[in-house]
Amino acid sequence: MIRLTFSVRLAAVIALSGAACGSEPTEPAQGVFLLTDAREYQLSAPTRPPISLFATISNQTSVAVPVRRCLAGGSAVDPVGADLVLEKAQSNGTWQVVDLGFNCLGSGAPRADVVLAPYEVALVARIVMIVSGQYRIRLGYGTTGDTAPADSVTSPVFTVR
C-alpha cells in the first residue's frame, strides 16, 4: 500500500513538472539591443587607472541595421555612437544626461556610419567611469549621415560602486 501511494505521488510530480515546462519551443530574443560588458562595476583605487565600460550594439534581426557613429577627436580607433547618450539616475527617479565632453550630434563631426549585418554585434563605446551611481546608455540607429535616427535602444541599468 505504501508503494502504491509513493508511486502515485511520484507520477503526479512528474506530470506537474512536465506541464510546467510546456511544449512550446523557446525562440531567441529578436530586435536591436544595447548591452554593457557587466551589470556592476567597481571603481578603482585613486592610485590605479580608472575603469572602462564597453557598450555593444547587437542586431538580432534578419535585416541589416544602419548605426550612426562619429569619430570623437577624429579617432578611427575609438568611434562613439553619434546619438549615444549616457544617463545617470537621480534620487527623484528621473534620468539626467551626463556630459561626455564631446558633441557627436553636430553635422561637422567626422562620420563613420556602419551597417550591422543580421545577427552582428559591434562595439559602439568605451566609457571611462570615475563617479559612482546607476547609469544607462541610449543609442539612436536606423539612419546614417546627418538625419535624425529612426529608432533608439536603451541598455539595461548598470551600477558603478
Secondary structure as a PSIPRED ss2 file (coil, helix, strand):
# PSIPRED VFORMAT (PSIPRED V4.0)

   1 M C   1.000  0.000  0.000
   2 I H   0.000  1.000  0.000
   3 R H   0.000  1.000  0.000
   4 L H   0.000  1.000  0.000
   5 T H   0.000  1.000  0.000
   6 F H   0.000  1.000  0.000
   7 S H   0.000  1.000  0.000
   8 V H   0.000  1.000  0.000
   9 R H   0.000  1.000  0.000
  10 L H   0.000  1.000  0.000
  11 A H   0.000  1.000  0.000
  12 A H   0.000  1.000  0.000
  13 V H   0.000  1.000  0.000
  14 I H   0.000  1.000  0.000
  15 A H   0.000  1.000  0.000
  16 L H   0.000  1.000  0.000
  17 S H   0.000  1.000  0.000
  18 G H   0.000  1.000  0.000
  19 A H   0.000  1.000  0.000
  20 A H   0.000  1.000  0.000
  21 C H   0.000  1.000  0.000
  22 G C   1.000  0.000  0.000
  23 S C   1.000  0.000  0.000
  24 E C   1.000  0.000  0.000
  25 P C   1.000  0.000  0.000
  26 T C   1.000  0.000  0.000
  27 E C   1.000  0.000  0.000
  28 P C   1.000  0.000  0.000
  29 A C   1.000  0.000  0.000
  30 Q C   1.000  0.000  0.000
  31 G E   0.000  0.000  1.000
  32 V E   0.000  0.000  1.000
  33 F E   0.000  0.000  1.000
  34 L E   0.000  0.000  1.000
  35 L E   0.000  0.000  1.000
  36 T E   0.000  0.000  1.000
  37 D C   1.000  0.000  0.000
  38 A C   1.000  0.000  0.000
  39 R C   1.000  0.000  0.000
  40 E E   0.000  0.000  1.000
  41 Y E   0.000  0.000  1.000
  42 Q C   1.000  0.000  0.000
  43 L C   1.000  0.000  0.000
  44 S C   1.000  0.000  0.000
  45 A C   1.000  0.000  0.000
  46 P C   1.000  0.000  0.000
  47 T C   1.000  0.000  0.000
  48 R C   1.000  0.000  0.000
  49 P C   1.000  0.000  0.000
  50 P C   1.000  0.000  0.000
  51 I E   0.000  0.000  1.000
  52 S E   0.000  0.000  1.000
  53 L E   0.000  0.000  1.000
  54 F E   0.000  0.000  1.000
  55 A E   0.000  0.000  1.000
  56 T E   0.000  0.000  1.000
  57 I E   0.000  0.000  1.000
  58 S E   0.000  0.000  1.000
  59 N E   0.000  0.000  1.000
  60 Q E   0.000  0.000  1.000
  61 T C   1.000  0.000  0.000
  62 S C   1.000  0.000  0.000
  63 V C   1.000  0.000  0.000
  64 A C   1.000  0.000  0.000
  65 V E   0.000  0.000  1.000
  66 P E   0.000  0.000  1.000
  67 V E   0.000  0.000  1.000
  68 R C   1.000  0.000  0.000
  69 R E   0.000  0.000  1.000
  70 C E   0.000  0.000  1.000
  71 L C   1.000  0.000  0.000
  72 A H   0.000  1.000  0.000
  73 G H   0.000  1.000  0.000
  74 G H   0.000  1.000  0.000
  75 S C   1.000  0.000  0.000
  76 A C   1.000  0.000  0.000
  77 V C   1.000  0.000  0.000
  78 D C   1.000  0.000  0.000
  79 P C   1.000  0.000  0.000
  80 V E   0.000  0.000  1.000
  81 G E   0.000  0.000  1.000
  82 A C   1.000  0.000  0.000
  83 D C   1.000  0.000  0.000
  84 L C   1.000  0.000  0.000
  85 V E   0.000  0.000  1.000
  86 L E   0.000  0.000  1.000
  87 E E   0.000  0.000  1.000
  88 K E   0.000  0.000  1.000
  89 A E   0.000  0.000  1.000
  90 Q C   1.000  0.000  0.000
  91 S C   1.000  0.000  0.000
  92 N C   1.000  0.000  0.000
  93 G C   1.000  0.000  0.000
  94 T C   1.000  0.000  0.000
  95 W E   0.000  0.000  1.000
  96 Q E   0.000  0.000  1.000
  97 V E   0.000  0.000  1.000
  98 V C   1.000  0.000  0.000
  99 D C   1.000  0.000  0.000
 100 L C   1.000  0.000  0.000
 101 G C   1.000  0.000  0.000
 102 F C   1.000  0.000  0.000
 103 N C   1.000  0.000  0.000
 104 C C   1.000  0.000  0.000
 105 L C   1.000  0.000  0.000
 106 G C   1.000  0.000  0.000
 107 S C   1.000  0.000  0.000
 108 G C   1.000  0.000  0.000
 109 A C   1.000  0.000  0.000
 110 P C   1.000  0.000  0.000
 111 R E   0.000  0.000  1.000
 112 A C   1.000  0.000  0.000
 113 D C   1.000  0.000  0.000
 114 V E   0.000  0.000  1.000
 115 V E   0.000  0.000  1.000
 116 L E   0.000  0.000  1.000
 117 A C   1.000  0.000  0.000
 118 P C   1.000  0.000  0.000
 119 Y C   1.000  0.000  0.000
 120 E C   1.000  0.000  0.000
 121 V E   0.000  0.000  1.000
 122 A E   0.000  0.000  1.000
 123 L E   0.000  0.000  1.000
 124 V E   0.000  0.000  1.000
 125 A E   0.000  0.000  1.000
 126 R E   0.000  0.000  1.000
 127 I E   0.000  0.000  1.000
 128 V E   0.000  0.000  1.000
 129 M E   0.000  0.000  1.000
 130 I C   1.000  0.000  0.000
 131 V C   1.000  0.000  0.000
 132 S C   1.000  0.000  0.000
 133 G E   0.000  0.000  1.000
 134 Q E   0.000  0.000  1.000
 135 Y E   0.000  0.000  1.000
 136 R E   0.000  0.000  1.000
 137 I E   0.000  0.000  1.000
 138 R E   0.000  0.000  1.000
 139 L E   0.000  0.000  1.000
 140 G E   0.000  0.000  1.000
 141 Y E   0.000  0.000  1.000
 142 G C   1.000  0.000  0.000
 143 T C   1.000  0.000  0.000
 144 T C   1.000  0.000  0.000
 145 G C   1.000  0.000  0.000
 146 D C   1.000  0.000  0.000
 147 T C   1.000  0.000  0.000
 148 A C   1.000  0.000  0.000
 149 P C   1.000  0.000  0.000
 150 A C   1.000  0.000  0.000
 151 D E   0.000  0.000  1.000
 152 S E   0.000  0.000  1.000
 153 V E   0.000  0.000  1.000
 154 T E   0.000  0.000  1.000
 155 S C   1.000  0.000  0.000
 156 P C   1.000  0.000  0.000
 157 V C   1.000  0.000  0.000
 158 F E   0.000  0.000  1.000
 159 T E   0.000  0.000  1.000
 160 V E   0.000  0.000  1.000
 161 R C   1.000  0.000  0.000
